[in-house]
Amino acid sequence: MKIFVCIKQVPDTTNVRINPETNTLVREGVQSIINPFDVYAIEEGVRLKEKHGGTVTVITMGPPQAAEALREAIGLGADNAYLVSDRAFAGADTLATAFALACAIRHLGGADIILMGRQAIDGDTGQVGPGVAENLDISHVTDIRKIEEIVDGRIVVERLLEEGYARIAARLPVVLTVVKEINTPRMPSLKGKLAAKKAEIPVLKASDIGADVERLGLNGSPTQVMKIFTPPKPGGGRKFTGEPADTVSALLSELTAAGITIKGAH
């Protein structure tokens, strides 16, 4: 079985800072991590390999330093990894990112199962998984909390809902986005750490994957981030104390003075 896991390297959210002049993320000196949801996708891919055989290939699109995330994935049990990196990919939104990843997966021979986290913590869109499936013209199921079985080219999964879950069957190949309930990720083993250190991470450029440059990066991105900022902190407000009748009266007086009318108040 050929299993692909798409991951993303993101800023550690506990250290995110914003440049007040440019309104962009400050990445210098900020630690980067594997998108937390993607760690569960890596673990599930390794578990599927252990149960059904095959290989786990991890892929990411990003700058050269994203190779660090790929090495970490190898340490967690992936067999090999590829970095999709080219200036042509710069400024890509979710549409252009999904197209580039799909081209890379197709270039590498395709997969039976493509796993990824339900969303990235820096964008929270949840659009790349379905986008990859659409570009590859295969099925997808989002928010997977459990893979029940894989038999005769058919997979049965449990999809998390707001209340309960839905049991869904699909034919392979398929794209699955997973939630944290699906497993408990393992720690990297000594063998895995050694493999990660020695691993060579091939770099795939736009020309390597045969991607139409008009559909990559800013050229292929119909959406663009014009501004990013930290929401203002809420005001401290005013606390009214004392007897209920007195505090209600004082509150109504404040609201009236501010031009706010409360219907039925007397």
C-alpha positions as CSV (number, residue, x, y, z in Angstrom):
1,M,0.0,0.0,0.0
2,K,1.3,3.5,-0.9
3,I,0.5,6.0,1.8
4,F,1.3,9.7,1.4
5,V,1.1,12.2,4.2
6,C,0.9,15.9,3.4
7,I,2.3,18.1,6.2
8,K,3.0,21.8,6.8
9,Q,5.6,23.5,8.8
10,V,4.0,26.3,10.8
11,P,5.2,28.9,13.4
12,D,4.9,27.8,17.0
13,T,1.7,29.6,18.0
14,T,3.0,30.4,21.4
15,N,5.7,32.5,19.8
16,V,3.8,34.3,17.1
17,R,4.7,38.0,16.7
18,I,3.4,40.5,14.2
19,N,5.5,43.4,12.7
20,P,3.4,46.5,13.5
21,E,4.7,48.4,10.5
22,T,4.2,45.7,7.8
23,N,1.4,43.8,9.5
24,T,3.1,40.5,8.6
25,L,4.2,37.6,10.7
26,V,7.7,37.9,12.2
27,R,9.4,34.5,11.3
28,E,12.9,35.4,12.2
29,G,13.8,33.8,15.5
30,V,10.4,32.1,15.8
31,Q,10.5,28.3,16.2
32,S,8.7,26.3,13.5
33,I,6.9,23.0,14.2
34,I,5.0,20.4,12.3
35,N,1.3,21.5,12.1
36,P,-0.1,19.6,15.2
37,F,-3.0,18.0,13.3
38,D,-0.5,16.6,10.8
39,V,1.4,14.7,13.5
40,Y,-1.7,12.6,13.9
41,A,-1.8,12.0,10.2
42,I,1.8,10.8,10.2
43,E,1.1,8.4,13.1
44,E,-2.0,7.0,11.3
45,G,0.0,6.5,8.2
46,V,2.7,4.6,10.1
47,R,0.0,2.5,11.8
48,L,-1.6,1.6,8.4
49,K,1.8,0.6,7.1
50,E,2.4,-1.6,10.2
51,K,-1.0,-3.3,9.7
52,H,-1.3,-3.5,5.9
53,G,2.3,-3.2,4.7
54,G,3.6,-0.7,2.2
55,T,5.4,2.6,2.5
56,V,4.8,6.0,4.0
57,T,5.9,9.0,2.0
58,V,5.7,12.5,3.6
59,I,5.5,15.6,1.4
60,T,5.4,19.3,2.1
61,M,5.5,22.5,0.1
62,G,7.6,25.3,1.6
63,P,11.0,27.0,1.8
64,P,14.2,25.0,2.2
65,Q,14.0,25.0,6.1
66,A,10.8,23.0,5.8
67,A,13.1,20.0,5.3
68,E,13.5,20.0,9.1
69,A,9.8,19.0,9.4
70,L,10.3,16.2,6.9
71,R,13.2,14.8,8.9
72,E,11.1,14.9,12.0
73,A,8.4,12.9,10.2
74,I,11.0,10.3,9.2
75,G,12.0,10.1,12.8
76,L,8.3,9.3,13.6
77,G,8.3,6.3,11.2
78,A,7.9,7.6,7.7
79,D,10.0,5.8,5.0
80,N,10.9,8.8,2.8
81,A,10.1,12.4,2.2
82,Y,10.0,15.1,-0.5
83,L,10.2,18.8,-0.3
84,V,8.2,20.7,-2.9
85,S,10.1,24.0,-3.0
86,D,10.5,26.6,-5.7
87,R,10.2,30.4,-6.0
88,A,7.2,29.8,-8.3
89,F,5.3,28.5,-5.3
90,A,5.7,31.7,-3.3
91,G,2.5,33.4,-2.1
92,A,0.3,30.4,-2.8
93,D,-3.2,30.3,-1.3
94,T,-5.0,27.0,-0.6
95,L,-6.1,26.6,-4.2
96,A,-2.5,26.9,-5.6
97,T,-1.1,24.8,-2.7
98,A,-3.5,22.0,-3.4
99,F,-2.7,22.1,-7.1
100,A,1.0,21.9,-6.5
101,L,0.8,19.1,-3.9
102,A,-1.5,17.1,-6.3
103,C,1.0,17.6,-9.1
104,A,3.8,16.3,-6.9
105,I,1.8,13.3,-5.8
106,R,1.0,12.4,-9.4
107,H,4.6,12.9,-10.3
108,L,5.7,10.4,-7.6
109,G,3.3,7.7,-8.9
110,G,0.2,8.4,-6.9
111,A,-1.0,6.9,-3.7
112,D,-3.7,4.6,-2.3
113,I,-4.3,6.8,0.7
114,I,-3.4,10.4,1.2
115,L,-3.5,11.6,4.8
116,M,-3.3,15.1,6.3
117,G,-4.5,17.0,9.3
118,R,-8.0,18.5,9.2
119,Q,-6.5,22.0,9.0
120,A,-3.3,24.1,9.6
121,I,-3.2,26.1,12.8
122,D,-1.9,29.2,10.9
123,G,-4.7,29.3,8.4
124,D,-7.5,27.2,9.8
125,T,-9.2,26.8,6.4
126,G,-9.4,23.0,6.0
127,Q,-9.4,23.5,2.3
128,V,-6.1,21.8,1.1
129,G,-7.2,18.2,1.7
130,P,-10.4,18.4,-0.4
131,G,-8.5,20.6,-3.0
132,V,-5.8,17.9,-3.5
133,A,-8.6,15.3,-4.0
134,E,-10.4,17.4,-6.6
135,N,-7.1,18.0,-8.5
136,L,-6.4,14.2,-8.5
137,D,-10.1,13.4,-9.3
138,I,-10.4,11.0,-6.3
139,S,-12.7,10.8,-3.3
140,H,-12.1,12.5,0.0
141,V,-13.5,12.3,3.5
142,T,-12.8,15.0,6.1
143,D,-12.5,15.0,10.0
144,I,-11.7,11.2,10.3
145,R,-11.6,10.0,13.9
146,K,-11.2,6.3,13.1
147,I,-10.2,4.0,10.2
148,E,-12.3,0.8,10.7
149,E,-11.1,-1.4,7.9
150,I,-9.5,-1.6,4.5
151,V,-10.6,-4.5,2.3
152,D,-10.5,-5.2,-1.4
153,G,-9.8,-1.6,-2.3
154,R,-12.6,-0.3,0.0
155,I,-12.1,1.8,3.1
156,V,-14.5,2.3,6.0
157,V,-14.0,5.3,8.3
158,E,-15.8,7.2,11.0
159,R,-16.2,10.9,10.4
160,L,-16.5,13.2,13.4
161,L,-19.7,15.3,13.6
162,E,-20.8,17.9,16.0
163,E,-22.8,15.3,17.8
164,G,-21.6,11.7,17.2
165,Y,-20.1,10.4,14.0
166,A,-21.0,9.1,10.5
167,R,-19.7,5.8,9.2
168,I,-18.6,6.2,5.6
169,A,-17.3,3.8,3.0
170,A,-15.2,4.9,0.0
171,R,-13.1,3.4,-2.7
172,L,-9.3,3.8,-2.9
173,P,-7.5,6.0,-3.8
174,V,-8.8,8.5,-1.3
175,V,-7.8,11.6,0.6
176,L,-8.5,11.6,4.4
177,T,-8.1,14.5,6.8
178,V,-7.8,13.5,10.4
179,V,-8.7,14.9,13.8
180,K,-6.8,14.4,17.1
181,E,-9.2,11.7,18.3
182,I,-7.8,9.3,15.8
183,N,-4.8,8.2,17.7
184,T,-2.0,9.0,20.2
185,P,1.2,9.9,18.3
186,R,4.4,8.0,19.3
187,M,7.7,9.5,20.3
188,P,10.5,9.2,17.8
189,S,12.7,6.1,18.4
190,L,16.5,6.1,18.5
191,K,16.4,4.2,15.2
192,G,14.0,6.8,13.8
193,K,16.3,9.7,14.9
194,L,19.3,8.1,13.2
195,A,17.3,7.5,10.0
196,A,16.1,11.1,10.1
197,K,19.7,12.4,10.5
198,K,21.0,10.3,7.5
199,A,18.0,10.8,5.2
200,E,18.3,12.7,2.0
201,I,15.4,15.0,1.2
202,P,14.9,15.3,-2.5
203,V,13.6,18.7,-3.7
204,L,10.9,18.9,-6.3
205,K,10.7,22.1,-8.3
206,A,7.8,23.3,-10.5
207,S,9.4,21.9,-13.6
208,D,10.0,18.5,-12.0
209,I,6.3,18.0,-11.2
210,G,5.1,19.3,-14.6
211,A,3.0,22.0,-13.0
212,D,1.4,24.8,-15.0
213,V,3.1,27.9,-13.6
214,E,0.0,30.0,-14.1
215,R,-1.7,27.9,-11.4
216,L,1.1,28.3,-8.9
217,G,2.1,30.9,-6.3
218,L,0.5,34.3,-6.6
219,N,-0.4,33.7,-10.3
220,G,-2.7,30.8,-9.3
221,S,-4.0,32.4,-6.1
222,P,-7.4,34.2,-6.4
223,T,-7.3,35.0,-2.7
224,Q,-4.5,37.2,-1.1
225,V,-3.9,38.3,2.5
226,M,-3.9,42.1,2.4
227,K,-3.4,42.6,6.1
228,I,-2.8,40.7,9.3
229,F,-3.1,42.2,12.8
230,T,-3.5,41.3,16.4
231,P,-7.1,42.0,17.6
232,P,-7.3,44.8,20.2
233,K,-7.6,43.6,23.7
234,P,-11.1,44.1,25.2
235,G,-11.6,46.9,27.6
236,G,-11.7,46.3,31.3
237,G,-15.4,47.4,31.6
238,R,-17.0,48.6,34.7
239,K,-18.1,46.6,37.7
240,F,-21.2,47.6,39.6
241,T,-21.5,46.5,43.2
242,G,-24.0,47.0,46.0
243,E,-27.6,46.1,46.5
244,P,-29.3,44.7,43.3
245,A,-31.8,47.6,43.0
246,D,-29.0,50.2,43.3
247,T,-26.7,48.4,40.8
248,V,-29.5,48.0,38.3
249,S,-30.4,51.7,38.6
250,A,-26.8,52.7,38.2
251,L,-26.4,50.4,35.1
252,L,-29.5,51.8,33.5
253,S,-28.3,55.4,34.1
254,E,-25.0,54.6,32.4
255,L,-26.7,53.0,29.4
256,T,-29.1,55.9,29.1
257,A,-26.2,58.4,29.2
258,A,-24.5,56.4,26.5
259,G,-27.6,56.7,24.3
260,I,-28.6,53.0,24.7
261,T,-32.3,52.4,25.4
262,I,-33.5,49.2,27.1
263,K,-37.0,48.3,26.1
264,G,-39.2,47.6,29.1
265,A,-36.8,49.2,31.6
266,H,-38.5,51.3,34.2
